[in-house]
Amino acid sequence: MLAGRPHRCGCESPSPRTLAKSWPTLGDRTEATARQRWNRLPTRYREAQVYTDSWEPYAAVMPVNQHRRCRKSAGRTVHVERWNNTLR
């Protein structure tokens, strides 16, 4: 998946610049940090279907109708894990 190119689901992948602005540091793992990061994402990303691991603050921050928890082994979080490693 390349930044700015359509993903197989039809959404456009966020660019490293977009991610760096909205997720500037990894920070702590509190609900407050998760909420701050969620609110900094561009609206079009906050309206998309979201797949995450079972970290509790995600469930508190992301809308129930968009949020899908899954095991990392399911492969649904692979592309975001790649971005996290790119930003580090």
PDB file with SEQRES, HELIX, SHEET and CRYST1 records, atoms N, CA, C and O in Angstrom:
SEQRES   1 A   88  MET LEU ALA GLY ARG PRO HIS ARG CYS GLY CYS GLU SER          
SEQRES   2 A   88  PRO SER PRO ARG THR LEU ALA LYS SER TRP PRO THR LEU          
SEQRES   3 A   88  GLY ASP ARG THR GLU ALA THR ALA ARG GLN ARG TRP ASN          
SEQRES   4 A   88  ARG LEU PRO THR ARG TYR ARG GLU ALA GLN VAL TYR THR          
SEQRES   5 A   88  ASP SER TRP GLU PRO TYR ALA ALA VAL MET PRO VAL ASN          
SEQRES   6 A   88  GLN HIS ARG ARG CYS ARG LYS SER ALA GLY ARG THR VAL          
SEQRES   7 A   88  HIS VAL GLU ARG TRP ASN ASN THR LEU ARG                      
HELIX    1 AA1 PRO A   16  SER A   22  1                                   7    
HELIX    2 AA2 GLU A   31  ARG A   40  1                                  10    
HELIX    3 AA3 THR A   43  ARG A   46  1                                   4    
HELIX    4 AA4 GLU A   56  VAL A   61  1                                   6    
HELIX    5 AA5 LYS A   72  ALA A   74  5                                   3    
HELIX    6 AA6 VAL A   78  LEU A   87  1                                  10    
SHEET    1 AA1 2 VAL A  50  THR A  52  0                                        
SHEET    2 AA1 2 HIS A  67  ARG A  69  1                                        
CRYST1    1.000    1.000    1.000  90.00  90.00  90.00 P 1           1          
ATOM      1  N   MET A   1       0.843  -1.171   0.000  1.00  0.00           N  
ATOM      2  CA  MET A   1       0.000   0.000   0.000  1.00  0.00           C  
ATOM      3  C   MET A   1       0.891   1.237   0.000  1.00  0.00           C  
ATOM      4  O   MET A   1       1.768   1.364   0.854  1.00  0.00           O  
ATOM      5  N   LEU A   2       0.686   2.117  -0.912  1.00  0.00           N  
ATOM      6  CA  LEU A   2       1.476   3.335  -1.008  1.00  0.00           C  
ATOM      7  C   LEU A   2       0.655   4.524  -0.559  1.00  0.00           C  
ATOM      8  O   LEU A   2      -0.553   4.577  -0.790  1.00  0.00           O  
ATOM      9  N   ALA A   3       1.305   5.474   0.081  1.00  0.00           N  
ATOM     10  CA  ALA A   3       0.609   6.660   0.565  1.00  0.00           C  
ATOM     11  C   ALA A   3      -0.071   7.388  -0.585  1.00  0.00           C  
ATOM     12  O   ALA A   3       0.517   7.599  -1.646  1.00  0.00           O  
ATOM     13  N   GLY A   4      -1.325   7.767  -0.352  1.00  0.00           N  
ATOM     14  CA  GLY A   4      -2.071   8.514  -1.349  1.00  0.00           C  
ATOM     15  C   GLY A   4      -2.691   7.664  -2.432  1.00  0.00           C  
ATOM     16  O   GLY A   4      -3.390   8.195  -3.295  1.00  0.00           O  
ATOM     17  N   ARG A   5      -2.460   6.360  -2.418  1.00  0.00           N  
ATOM     18  CA  ARG A   5      -3.034   5.459  -3.407  1.00  0.00           C  
ATOM     19  C   ARG A   5      -4.256   4.766  -2.823  1.00  0.00           C  
ATOM     20  O   ARG A   5      -4.294   4.505  -1.620  1.00  0.00           O  
ATOM     21  N   PRO A   6      -5.257   4.462  -3.647  1.00  0.00           N  
ATOM     22  CA  PRO A   6      -6.437   3.764  -3.128  1.00  0.00           C  
ATOM     23  C   PRO A   6      -6.081   2.369  -2.617  1.00  0.00           C  
ATOM     24  O   PRO A   6      -5.307   1.642  -3.239  1.00  0.00           O  
ATOM     25  N   HIS A   7      -6.651   2.019  -1.495  1.00  0.00           N  
ATOM     26  CA  HIS A   7      -6.503   0.693  -0.919  1.00  0.00           C  
ATOM     27  C   HIS A   7      -7.560  -0.206  -1.548  1.00  0.00           C  
ATOM     28  O   HIS A   7      -8.491   0.296  -2.178  1.00  0.00           O  
ATOM     29  N   ARG A   8      -7.440  -1.520  -1.396  1.00  0.00           N  
ATOM     30  CA  ARG A   8      -8.402  -2.420  -2.030  1.00  0.00           C  
ATOM     31  C   ARG A   8      -9.836  -2.190  -1.559  1.00  0.00           C  
ATOM     32  O   ARG A   8     -10.776  -2.550  -2.267  1.00  0.00           O  
ATOM     33  N   CYS A   9     -10.022  -1.595  -0.375  1.00  0.00           N  
ATOM     34  CA  CYS A   9     -11.375  -1.323   0.110  1.00  0.00           C  
ATOM     35  C   CYS A   9     -11.930  -0.029  -0.475  1.00  0.00           C  
ATOM     36  O   CYS A   9     -13.090   0.305  -0.232  1.00  0.00           O  
ATOM     37  N   GLY A  10     -11.121   0.708  -1.243  1.00  0.00           N  
ATOM     38  CA  GLY A  10     -11.572   1.944  -1.866  1.00  0.00           C  
ATOM     39  C   GLY A  10     -11.142   3.191  -1.125  1.00  0.00           C  
ATOM     40  O   GLY A  10     -11.243   4.292  -1.667  1.00  0.00           O  
ATOM     41  N   CYS A  11     -10.657   3.045   0.118  1.00  0.00           N  
ATOM     42  CA  CYS A  11     -10.220   4.217   0.859  1.00  0.00           C  
ATOM     43  C   CYS A  11      -8.807   4.587   0.420  1.00  0.00           C  
ATOM     44  O   CYS A  11      -8.079   3.758  -0.128  1.00  0.00           O  
ATOM     45  N   GLU A  12      -8.438   5.802   0.660  1.00  0.00           N  
ATOM     46  CA  GLU A  12      -7.088   6.239   0.319  1.00  0.00           C  
ATOM     47  C   GLU A  12      -6.216   6.124   1.550  1.00  0.00           C  
ATOM     48  O   GLU A  12      -6.625   6.532   2.638  1.00  0.00           O  
ATOM     49  N   SER A  13      -5.031   5.581   1.400  1.00  0.00           N  
ATOM     50  CA  SER A  13      -4.152   5.430   2.552  1.00  0.00           C  
ATOM     51  C   SER A  13      -3.615   6.802   2.967  1.00  0.00           C  
ATOM     52  O   SER A  13      -3.309   7.637   2.116  1.00  0.00           O  
ATOM     53  N   PRO A  14      -3.503   7.029   4.278  1.00  0.00           N  
ATOM     54  CA  PRO A  14      -2.977   8.318   4.734  1.00  0.00           C  
ATOM     55  C   PRO A  14      -1.495   8.447   4.418  1.00  0.00           C  
ATOM     56  O   PRO A  14      -0.752   7.465   4.437  1.00  0.00           O  
ATOM     57  N   SER A  15      -1.082   9.657   4.131  1.00  0.00           N  
ATOM     58  CA  SER A  15       0.334   9.886   3.854  1.00  0.00           C  
ATOM     59  C   SER A  15       1.106   9.931   5.169  1.00  0.00           C  
ATOM     60  O   SER A  15       0.515  10.176   6.220  1.00  0.00           O  
ATOM     61  N   PRO A  16       2.410   9.701   5.125  1.00  0.00           N  
ATOM     62  CA  PRO A  16       3.209   9.822   6.346  1.00  0.00           C  
ATOM     63  C   PRO A  16       3.070  11.201   6.992  1.00  0.00           C  
ATOM     64  O   PRO A  16       3.096  11.314   8.217  1.00  0.00           O  
ATOM     65  N   ARG A  17       2.924  12.240   6.183  1.00  0.00           N  
ATOM     66  CA  ARG A  17       2.756  13.596   6.716  1.00  0.00           C  
ATOM     67  C   ARG A  17       1.456  13.707   7.516  1.00  0.00           C  
ATOM     68  O   ARG A  17       1.445  14.278   8.606  1.00  0.00           O  
ATOM     69  N   THR A  18       0.360  13.161   6.977  1.00  0.00           N  
ATOM     70  CA  THR A  18      -0.922  13.184   7.680  1.00  0.00           C  
ATOM     71  C   THR A  18      -0.814  12.435   8.994  1.00  0.00           C  
ATOM     72  O   THR A  18      -1.273  12.917  10.030  1.00  0.00           O  
ATOM     73  N   LEU A  19      -0.214  11.266   8.953  1.00  0.00           N  
ATOM     74  CA  LEU A  19      -0.073  10.477  10.174  1.00  0.00           C  
ATOM     75  C   LEU A  19       0.833  11.162  11.185  1.00  0.00           C  
ATOM     76  O   LEU A  19       0.549  11.137  12.382  1.00  0.00           O  
ATOM     77  N   ALA A  20       1.906  11.767  10.731  1.00  0.00           N  
ATOM     78  CA  ALA A  20       2.832  12.436  11.644  1.00  0.00           C  
ATOM     79  C   ALA A  20       2.159  13.605  12.354  1.00  0.00           C  
ATOM     80  O   ALA A  20       2.445  13.864  13.523  1.00  0.00           O  
ATOM     81  N   LYS A  21       1.268  14.312  11.663  1.00  0.00           N  
ATOM     82  CA  LYS A  21       0.550  15.431  12.276  1.00  0.00           C  
ATOM     83  C   LYS A  21      -0.462  14.942  13.298  1.00  0.00           C  
ATOM     84  O   LYS A  21      -0.615  15.547  14.359  1.00  0.00           O  
ATOM     85  N   SER A  22      -1.154  13.853  12.991  1.00  0.00           N  
ATOM     86  CA  SER A  22      -2.208  13.398  13.870  1.00  0.00           C  
ATOM     87  C   SER A  22      -1.711  12.461  14.962  1.00  0.00           C  
ATOM     88  O   SER A  22      -2.349  12.342  16.008  1.00  0.00           O  
ATOM     89  N   TRP A  23      -0.608  11.809  14.742  1.00  0.00           N  
ATOM     90  CA  TRP A  23      -0.068  10.847  15.704  1.00  0.00           C  
ATOM     91  C   TRP A  23       1.419  11.177  15.901  1.00  0.00           C  
ATOM     92  O   TRP A  23       2.272  10.339  15.610  1.00  0.00           O  
ATOM     93  N   PRO A  24       1.746  12.394  16.395  1.00  0.00           N  
ATOM     94  CA  PRO A  24       3.131  12.849  16.387  1.00  0.00           C  
ATOM     95  C   PRO A  24       4.087  12.045  17.250  1.00  0.00           C  
ATOM     96  O   PRO A  24       5.258  11.903  16.896  1.00  0.00           O  
ATOM     97  N   THR A  25       3.626  11.522  18.359  1.00  0.00           N  
ATOM     98  CA  THR A  25       4.478  10.685  19.205  1.00  0.00           C  
ATOM     99  C   THR A  25       3.660   9.503  19.678  1.00  0.00           C  
ATOM    100  O   THR A  25       2.430   9.546  19.672  1.00  0.00           O  
ATOM    101  N   LEU A  26       4.332   8.465  20.081  1.00  0.00           N  
ATOM    102  CA  LEU A  26       3.609   7.303  20.572  1.00  0.00           C  
ATOM    103  C   LEU A  26       3.033   7.578  21.952  1.00  0.00           C  
ATOM    104  O   LEU A  26       1.948   7.087  22.264  1.00  0.00           O  
ATOM    105  N   GLY A  27       3.720   8.344  22.785  1.00  0.00           N  
ATOM    106  CA  GLY A  27       3.199   8.781  24.075  1.00  0.00           C  
ATOM    107  C   GLY A  27       2.776   7.653  24.994  1.00  0.00           C  
ATOM    108  O   GLY A  27       3.165   6.499  24.812  1.00  0.00           O  
ATOM    109  N   ASP A  28       1.977   8.005  25.982  1.00  0.00           N  
ATOM    110  CA  ASP A  28       1.508   7.001  26.929  1.00  0.00           C  
ATOM    111  C   ASP A  28       0.309   6.253  26.343  1.00  0.00           C  
ATOM    112  O   ASP A  28      -0.129   6.549  25.232  1.00  0.00           O  
ATOM    113  N   ARG A  29      -0.208   5.304  27.078  1.00  0.00           N  
ATOM    114  CA  ARG A  29      -1.288   4.466  26.564  1.00  0.00           C  
ATOM    115  C   ARG A  29      -2.580   4.715  27.335  1.00  0.00           C  
ATOM    116  O   ARG A  29      -3.289   3.772  27.687  1.00  0.00           O  
ATOM    117  N   THR A  30      -2.881   5.978  27.595  1.00  0.00           N  
ATOM    118  CA  THR A  30      -4.088   6.320  28.338  1.00  0.00           C  
ATOM    119  C   THR A  30      -5.241   6.649  27.394  1.00  0.00           C  
ATOM    120  O   THR A  30      -5.043   6.883  26.202  1.00  0.00           O  
ATOM    121  N   GLU A  31      -6.448   6.661  27.954  1.00  0.00           N  
ATOM    122  CA  GLU A  31      -7.620   7.034  27.161  1.00  0.00           C  
ATOM    123  C   GLU A  31      -7.518   8.482  26.683  1.00  0.00           C  
ATOM    124  O   GLU A  31      -7.919   8.797  25.563  1.00  0.00           O  
ATOM    125  N   ALA A  32      -6.986   9.353  27.524  1.00  0.00           N  
ATOM    126  CA  ALA A  32      -6.841  10.768  27.145  1.00  0.00           C  
ATOM    127  C   ALA A  32      -5.960  10.919  25.911  1.00  0.00           C  
ATOM    128  O   ALA A  32      -6.274  11.709  25.020  1.00  0.00           O  
ATOM    129  N   THR A  33      -4.868  10.175  25.851  1.00  0.00           N  
ATOM    130  CA  THR A  33      -3.981  10.226  24.689  1.00  0.00           C  
ATOM    131  C   THR A  33      -4.674   9.654  23.465  1.00  0.00           C  
ATOM    132  O   THR A  33      -4.565  10.212  22.373  1.00  0.00           O  
ATOM    133  N   ALA A  34      -5.380   8.554  23.635  1.00  0.00           N  
ATOM    134  CA  ALA A  34      -6.111   7.957  22.511  1.00  0.00           C  
ATOM    135  C   ALA A  34      -7.152   8.937  21.973  1.00  0.00           C  
ATOM    136  O   ALA A  34      -7.296   9.088  20.760  1.00  0.00           O  
ATOM    137  N   ARG A  35      -7.872   9.597  22.868  1.00  0.00           N  
ATOM    138  CA  ARG A  35      -8.892  10.572  22.449  1.00  0.00           C  
ATOM    139  C   ARG A  35      -8.251  11.749  21.711  1.00  0.00           C  
ATOM    140  O   ARG A  35      -8.774  12.208  20.696  1.00  0.00           O  
ATOM    141  N   GLN A  36      -7.127  12.232  22.220  1.00  0.00           N  
ATOM    142  CA  GLN A  36      -6.427  13.346  21.568  1.00  0.00           C  
ATOM    143  C   GLN A  36      -6.001  12.946  20.152  1.00  0.00           C  
ATOM    144  O   GLN A  36      -6.173  13.714  19.205  1.00  0.00           O  
ATOM    145  N   ARG A  37      -5.450  11.752  20.018  1.00  0.00           N  
ATOM    146  CA  ARG A  37      -5.004  11.281  18.700  1.00  0.00           C  
ATOM    147  C   ARG A  37      -6.184  11.109  17.752  1.00  0.00           C  
ATOM    148  O   ARG A  37      -6.112  11.503  16.588  1.00  0.00           O  
ATOM    149  N   TRP A  38      -7.263  10.526  18.245  1.00  0.00           N  
ATOM    150  CA  TRP A  38      -8.458  10.325  17.413  1.00  0.00           C  
ATOM    151  C   TRP A  38      -8.976  11.662  16.915  1.00  0.00           C  
ATOM    152  O   TRP A  38      -9.306  11.794  15.736  1.00  0.00           O  
ATOM    153  N   ASN A  39      -9.054  12.648  17.783  1.00  0.00           N  
ATOM    154  CA  ASN A  39      -9.583  13.963  17.413  1.00  0.00           C  
ATOM    155  C   ASN A  39      -8.684  14.721  16.450  1.00  0.00           C  
ATOM    156  O   ASN A  39      -9.150  15.630  15.763  1.00  0.00           O  
ATOM    157  N   ARG A  40      -7.403  14.366  16.384  1.00  0.00           N  
ATOM    158  CA  ARG A  40      -6.478  15.044  15.476  1.00  0.00           C  
ATOM    159  C   ARG A  40      -6.488  14.453  14.071  1.00  0.00           C  
ATOM    160  O   ARG A  40      -5.947  15.052  13.141  1.00  0.00           O  
ATOM    161  N   LEU A  41      -7.096  13.288  13.912  1.00  0.00           N  
ATOM    162  CA  LEU A  41      -7.182  12.690  12.577  1.00  0.00           C  
ATOM    163  C   LEU A  41      -8.114  13.499  11.691  1.00  0.00           C  
ATOM    164  O   LEU A  41      -9.100  14.049  12.183  1.00  0.00           O  
ATOM    165  N   PRO A  42      -7.830  13.587  10.398  1.00  0.00           N  
ATOM    166  CA  PRO A  42      -8.756  14.253   9.489  1.00  0.00           C  
ATOM    167  C   PRO A  42     -10.121  13.551   9.520  1.00  0.00           C  
ATOM    168  O   PRO A  42     -10.192  12.339   9.727  1.00  0.00           O  
ATOM    169  N   THR A  43     -11.176  14.297   9.320  1.00  0.00           N  
ATOM    170  CA  THR A  43     -12.545  13.787   9.404  1.00  0.00           C  
ATOM    171  C   THR A  43     -12.759  12.542   8.560  1.00  0.00           C  
ATOM    172  O   THR A  43     -13.404  11.599   9.019  1.00  0.00           O  
ATOM    173  N   ARG A  44     -12.244  12.511   7.355  1.00  0.00           N  
ATOM    174  CA  ARG A  44     -12.493  11.362   6.480  1.00  0.00           C  
ATOM    175  C   ARG A  44     -11.939  10.064   7.060  1.00  0.00           C  
ATOM    176  O   ARG A  44     -12.465   8.989   6.770  1.00  0.00           O  
ATOM    177  N   TYR A  45     -10.894  10.143   7.866  1.00  0.00           N  
ATOM    178  CA  TYR A  45     -10.362   8.938   8.509  1.00  0.00           C  
ATOM    179  C   TYR A  45     -11.188   8.566   9.730  1.00  0.00           C  
ATOM    180  O   TYR A  45     -11.328   7.386  10.052  1.00  0.00           O  
ATOM    181  N   ARG A  46     -11.738   9.572  10.412  1.00  0.00           N  
ATOM    182  CA  ARG A  46     -12.582   9.288  11.571  1.00  0.00           C  
ATOM    183  C   ARG A  46     -13.933   8.718  11.166  1.00  0.00           C  
ATOM    184  O   ARG A  46     -14.648   8.184  12.014  1.00  0.00           O  
ATOM    185  N   GLU A  47     -14.299   8.815   9.903  1.00  0.00           N  
ATOM    186  CA  GLU A  47     -15.568   8.272   9.417  1.00  0.00           C  
ATOM    187  C   GLU A  47     -15.421   6.867   8.844  1.00  0.00           C  
ATOM    188  O   GLU A  47     -16.420   6.245   8.482  1.00  0.00           O  
ATOM    189  N   ALA A  48     -14.218   6.365   8.758  1.00  0.00           N  
ATOM    190  CA  ALA A  48     -13.953   5.062   8.138  1.00  0.00           C  
ATOM    191  C   ALA A  48     -14.111   3.920   9.138  1.00  0.00           C  
ATOM    192  O   ALA A  48     -14.148   4.131  10.351  1.00  0.00           O  
ATOM    193  N   GLN A  49     -14.202   2.718   8.602  1.00  0.00           N  
ATOM    194  CA  GLN A  49     -14.191   1.507   9.421  1.00  0.00           C  
ATOM    195  C   GLN A  49     -12.804   1.374  10.045  1.00  0.00           C  
ATOM    196  O   GLN A  49     -11.800   1.575   9.361  1.00  0.00           O  
ATOM    197  N   VAL A  50     -12.734   1.041  11.330  1.00  0.00           N  
ATOM    198  CA  VAL A  50     -11.467   0.986  12.040  1.00  0.00           C  
ATOM    199  C   VAL A  50     -11.268  -0.393  12.656  1.00  0.00           C  
ATOM    200  O   VAL A  50     -12.137  -0.894  13.371  1.00  0.00           O  
ATOM    201  N   TYR A  51     -10.125  -1.001  12.378  1.00  0.00           N  
ATOM    202  CA  TYR A  51      -9.764  -2.294  12.956  1.00  0.00           C  
ATOM    203  C   TYR A  51      -8.615  -2.073  13.926  1.00  0.00           C  
ATOM    204  O   TYR A  51      -7.593  -1.487  13.567  1.00  0.00           O  
ATOM    205  N   THR A  52      -8.785  -2.546  15.165  1.00  0.00           N  
ATOM    206  CA  THR A  52      -7.741  -2.378  16.173  1.00  0.00           C  
ATOM    207  C   THR A  52      -7.557  -3.672  16.957  1.00  0.00           C  
ATOM    208  O   THR A  52      -8.341  -4.614  16.847  1.00  0.00           O  
ATOM    209  N   ASP A  53      -6.488  -3.680  17.754  1.00  0.00           N  
ATOM    210  CA  ASP A  53      -6.338  -4.769  18.708  1.00  0.00           C  
ATOM    211  C   ASP A  53      -7.284  -4.477  19.876  1.00  0.00           C  
ATOM    212  O   ASP A  53      -8.137  -3.596  19.769  1.00  0.00           O  
ATOM    213  N   SER A  54      -7.150  -5.180  20.953  1.00  0.00           N  
ATOM    214  CA  SER A  54      -8.105  -5.071  22.060  1.00  0.00           C  
ATOM    215  C   SER A  54      -7.716  -4.067  23.142  1.00  0.00           C  
ATOM    216  O   SER A  54      -8.152  -4.199  24.286  1.00  0.00           O  
ATOM    217  N   TRP A  55      -6.925  -3.092  22.808  1.00  0.00           N  
ATOM    218  CA  TRP A  55      -6.531  -2.072  23.775  1.00  0.00           C  
ATOM    219  C   TRP A  55      -7.781  -1.302  24.200  1.00  0.00           C  
ATOM    220  O   TRP A  55      -8.448  -0.710  23.352  1.00  0.00           O  
ATOM    221  N   GLU A  56      -8.110  -1.297  25.484  1.00  0.00           N  
ATOM    222  CA  GLU A  56      -9.357  -0.731  26.002  1.00  0.00           C  
ATOM    223  C   GLU A  56      -9.635   0.724  25.604  1.00  0.00           C  
ATOM    224  O   GLU A  56     -10.773   1.027  25.245  1.00  0.00           O  
ATOM    225  N   PRO A  57      -8.664   1.635  25.649  1.00  0.00           N  
ATOM    226  CA  PRO A  57      -8.975   3.018  25.273  1.00  0.00           C  
ATOM    227  C   PRO A  57      -9.552   3.174  23.858  1.00  0.00           C  
ATOM    228  O   PRO A  57     -10.295   4.122  23.606  1.00  0.00           O  
ATOM    229  N   TYR A  58      -9.228   2.271  22.941  1.00  0.00           N  
ATOM    230  CA  TYR A  58      -9.821   2.364  21.607  1.00  0.00           C  
ATOM    231  C   TYR A  58     -11.338   2.261  21.686  1.00  0.00           C  
ATOM    232  O   TYR A  58     -12.052   3.031  21.043  1.00  0.00           O  
ATOM    233  N   ALA A  59     -11.826   1.316  22.470  1.00  0.00           N  
ATOM    234  CA  ALA A  59     -13.270   1.117  22.604  1.00  0.00           C  
ATOM    235  C   ALA A  59     -13.944   2.338  23.226  1.00  0.00           C  
ATOM    236  O   ALA A  59     -15.094   2.638  22.906  1.00  0.00           O  
ATOM    237  N   ALA A  60     -13.249   3.037  24.102  1.00  0.00           N  
ATOM    238  CA  ALA A  60     -13.809   4.216  24.752  1.00  0.00           C  
ATOM    239  C   ALA A  60     -13.837   5.433  23.830  1.00  0.00           C  
ATOM    240  O   ALA A  60     -14.652   6.336  24.021  1.00  0.00           O  
ATOM    241  N   VAL A  61     -12.961   5.461  22.841  1.00  0.00           N  
ATOM    242  CA  VAL A  61     -12.793   6.646  22.000  1.00  0.00           C  
ATOM    243  C   VAL A  61     -13.483   6.513  20.638  1.00  0.00           C  
ATOM    244  O   VAL A  61     -14.094   7.468  20.159  1.00  0.00           O  
ATOM    245  N   MET A  62     -13.390   5.364  20.030  1.00  0.00           N  
ATOM    246  CA  MET A  62     -13.902   5.181  18.667  1.00  0.00           C  
ATOM    247  C   MET A  62     -15.387   4.806  18.672  1.00  0.00           C  
ATOM    248  O   MET A  62     -15.837   4.059  19.542  1.00  0.00           O  
ATOM    249  N   PRO A  63     -16.145   5.324  17.700  1.00  0.00           N  
ATOM    250  CA  PRO A  63     -17.572   5.007  17.636  1.00  0.00           C  
ATOM    251  C   PRO A  63     -17.809   3.502  17.477  1.00  0.00           C  
ATOM    252  O   PRO A  63     -17.127   2.833  16.700  1.00  0.00           O  
ATOM    253  N   VAL A  64     -18.771   2.991  18.214  1.00  0.00           N  
ATOM    254  CA  VAL A  64     -19.068   1.560  18.227  1.00  0.00           C  
ATOM    255  C   VAL A  64     -19.384   1.025  16.829  1.00  0.00           C  
ATOM    256  O   VAL A  64     -18.964  -0.081  16.489  1.00  0.00           O  
ATOM    257  N   ASN A  65     -20.111   1.782  16.022  1.00  0.00           N  
ATOM    258  CA  ASN A  65     -20.500   1.301  14.690  1.00  0.00           C  
ATOM    259  C   ASN A  65     -19.338   1.267  13.693  1.00  0.00           C  
ATOM    260  O   ASN A  65     -19.477   0.689  12.615  1.00  0.00           O  
ATOM    261  N   GLN A  66     -18.205   1.868  14.028  1.00  0.00           N  
ATOM    262  CA  GLN A  66     -17.039   1.867  13.144  1.00  0.00           C  
ATOM    263  C   GLN A  66     -15.910   0.981  13.655  1.00  0.00           C  
ATOM    264  O   GLN A  66     -15.071   0.520  12.881  1.00  0.00           O  
ATOM    265  N   HIS A  67     -15.898   0.750  14.946  1.00  0.00           N  
ATOM    266  CA  HIS A  67     -14.768   0.080  15.584  1.00  0.00           C  
ATOM    267  C   HIS A  67     -14.933  -1.438  15.565  1.00  0.00           C  
ATOM    268  O   HIS A  67     -15.949  -1.970  16.012  1.00  0.00           O  
ATOM    269  N   ARG A  68     -13.923  -2.122  15.042  1.00  0.00           N  
ATOM    270  CA  ARG A  68     -13.902  -3.586  15.008  1.00  0.00           C  
ATOM    271  C   ARG A  68     -12.624  -4.060  15.678  1.00  0.00           C  
ATOM    272  O   ARG A  68     -11.524  -3.803  15.188  1.00  0.00           O  
ATOM    273  N   ARG A  69     -12.771  -4.748  16.791  1.00  0.00           N  
ATOM    274  CA  ARG A  69     -11.610  -5.340  17.460  1.00  0.00           C  
ATOM    275  C   ARG A  69     -11.240  -6.631  16.758  1.00  0.00           C  
ATOM    276  O   ARG A  69     -12.109  -7.374  16.302  1.00  0.00           O  
ATOM    277  N   CYS A  70      -9.969  -6.889  16.675  1.00  0.00           N  
ATOM    278  CA  CYS A  70      -9.521  -8.147  16.071  1.00  0.00           C  
ATOM    279  C   CYS A  70      -8.154  -8.517  16.625  1.00  0.00           C  
ATOM    280  O   CYS A  70      -7.411  -7.666  17.113  1.00  0.00           O  
ATOM    281  N   ARG A  71      -7.845  -9.780  16.541  1.00  0.00           N  
ATOM    282  CA  ARG A  71      -6.514 -10.239  16.943  1.00  0.00           C  
ATOM    283  C   ARG A  71      -5.512  -9.751  15.897  1.00  0.00           C  
ATOM    284  O   ARG A  71      -5.833  -9.667  14.712  1.00  0.00           O  
ATOM    285  N   LYS A  72      -4.319  -9.435  16.338  1.00  0.00           N  
ATOM    286  CA  LYS A  72      -3.290  -8.999  15.385  1.00  0.00           C  
ATOM    287  C   LYS A  72      -3.008 -10.079  14.358  1.00  0.00           C  
ATOM    288  O   LYS A  72      -2.664  -9.782  13.214  1.00  0.00           O  
ATOM    289  N   SER A  73      -3.153 -11.333  14.764  1.00  0.00           N  
ATOM    290  CA  SER A  73      -2.898 -12.441  13.834  1.00  0.00           C  
ATOM    291  C   SER A  73      -3.928 -12.515  12.713  1.00  0.00           C  
ATOM    292  O   SER A  73      -3.716 -13.224  11.730  1.00  0.00           O  
ATOM    293  N   ALA A  74      -5.045 -11.790  12.845  1.00  0.00           N  
ATOM    294  CA  ALA A  74      -6.063 -11.781  11.798  1.00  0.00           C  
ATOM    295  C   ALA A  74      -5.615 -10.982  10.577  1.00  0.00           C  
ATOM    296  O   ALA A  74      -6.205 -11.118   9.505  1.00  0.00           O  
ATOM    297  N   GLY A  75      -4.581 -10.149  10.723  1.00  0.00           N  
ATOM    298  CA  GLY A  75      -4.035  -9.401   9.593  1.00  0.00           C  
ATOM    299  C   GLY A  75      -4.733  -8.088   9.288  1.00  0.00           C  
ATOM    300  O   GLY A  75      -4.353  -7.407   8.336  1.00  0.00           O  
ATOM    301  N   ARG A  76      -5.731  -7.713  10.057  1.00  0.00           N  
ATOM    302  CA  ARG A  76      -6.468  -6.473   9.787  1.00  0.00           C  
ATOM    303  C   ARG A  76      -5.718  -5.223  10.242  1.00  0.00           C  
ATOM    304  O   ARG A  76      -6.035  -4.118   9.801  1.00  0.00           O  
ATOM    305  N   THR A  77      -4.730  -5.386  11.117  1.00  0.00           N  
ATOM    306  CA  THR A  77      -3.993  -4.229  11.626  1.00  0.00           C  
ATOM    307  C   THR A  77      -2.594  -4.112  11.020  1.00  0.00           C  
ATOM    308  O   THR A  77      -1.809  -3.259  11.434  1.00  0.00           O  
ATOM    309  N   VAL A  78      -2.282  -4.953  10.057  1.00  0.00           N  
ATOM    310  CA  VAL A  78      -0.931  -5.009   9.497  1.00  0.00           C  
ATOM    311  C   VAL A  78      -0.501  -3.681   8.889  1.00  0.00           C  
ATOM    312  O   VAL A  78       0.620  -3.234   9.130  1.00  0.00           O  
ATOM    313  N   HIS A  79      -1.373  -3.035   8.100  1.00  0.00           N  
ATOM    314  CA  HIS A  79      -0.946  -1.799   7.435  1.00  0.00           C  
ATOM    315  C   HIS A  79      -0.688  -0.670   8.430  1.00  0.00           C  
ATOM    316  O   HIS A  79       0.226   0.128   8.221  1.00  0.00           O  
ATOM    317  N   VAL A  80      -1.469  -0.585   9.505  1.00  0.00           N  
ATOM    318  CA  VAL A  80      -1.202   0.472  10.491  1.00  0.00           C  
ATOM    319  C   VAL A  80       0.051   0.157  11.299  1.00  0.00           C  
ATOM    320  O   VAL A  80       0.779   1.067  11.694  1.00  0.00           O  
ATOM    321  N   GLU A  81       0.305  -1.117  11.545  1.00  0.00           N  
ATOM    322  CA  GLU A  81       1.550  -1.481  12.226  1.00  0.00           C  
ATOM    323  C   GLU A  81       2.749  -1.081  11.361  1.00  0.00           C  
ATOM    324  O   GLU A  81       3.777  -0.645  11.880  1.00  0.00           O  
ATOM    325  N   ARG A  82       2.614  -1.229  10.055  1.00  0.00           N  
ATOM    326  CA  ARG A  82       3.680  -0.802   9.144  1.00  0.00           C  
ATOM    327  C   ARG A  82       3.919   0.700   9.259  1.00  0.00           C  
ATOM    328  O   ARG A  82       5.065   1.145   9.326  1.00  0.00           O  
ATOM    329  N   TRP A  83       2.818   1.495   9.283  1.00  0.00           N  
ATOM    330  CA  TRP A  83       2.946   2.945   9.418  1.00  0.00           C  
ATOM    331  C   TRP A  83       3.601   3.302  10.744  1.00  0.00           C  
ATOM    332  O   TRP A  83       4.457   4.185  10.795  1.00  0.00           O  
ATOM    333  N   ASN A  84       3.204   2.618  11.822  1.00  0.00           N  
ATOM    334  CA  ASN A  84       3.818   2.899  13.119  1.00  0.00           C  
ATOM    335  C   ASN A  84       5.329   2.691  13.054  1.00  0.00           C  
ATOM    336  O   ASN A  84       6.092   3.500  13.582  1.00  0.00           O  
ATOM    337  N   ASN A  85       5.756   1.626  12.417  1.00  0.00           N  
ATOM    338  CA  ASN A  85       7.180   1.371  12.294  1.00  0.00           C  
ATOM    339  C   ASN A  85       7.865   2.400  11.404  1.00  0.00           C  
ATOM    340  O   ASN A  85       9.013   2.764  11.657  1.00  0.00           O  
ATOM    341  N   THR A  86       7.181   2.873  10.368  1.00  0.00           N  
ATOM    342  CA  THR A  86       7.735   3.912   9.494  1.00  0.00           C  
ATOM    343  C   THR A  86       7.952   5.208  10.280  1.00  0.00           C  
ATOM    344  O   THR A  86       8.965   5.885  10.103  1.00  0.00           O  
ATOM    345  N   LEU A  87       7.005   5.544  11.138  1.00  0.00           N  
ATOM    346  CA  LEU A  87       7.099   6.785  11.895  1.00  0.00           C  
ATOM    347  C   LEU A  87       8.141   6.731  13.000  1.00  0.00           C  
ATOM    348  O   LEU A  87       8.656   7.767  13.422  1.00  0.00           O  
ATOM    349  N   ARG A  88       8.453   5.539  13.466  1.00  0.00           N  
ATOM    350  CA  ARG A  88       9.471   5.415  14.519  1.00  0.00           C  
ATOM    351  C   ARG A  88      10.807   5.671  13.908  1.00  0.00           C  
ATOM    352  O   ARG A  88      11.823   5.623  14.602  1.00  0.00           O  
TER     353      ARG A  88                                                      
END                                                                             
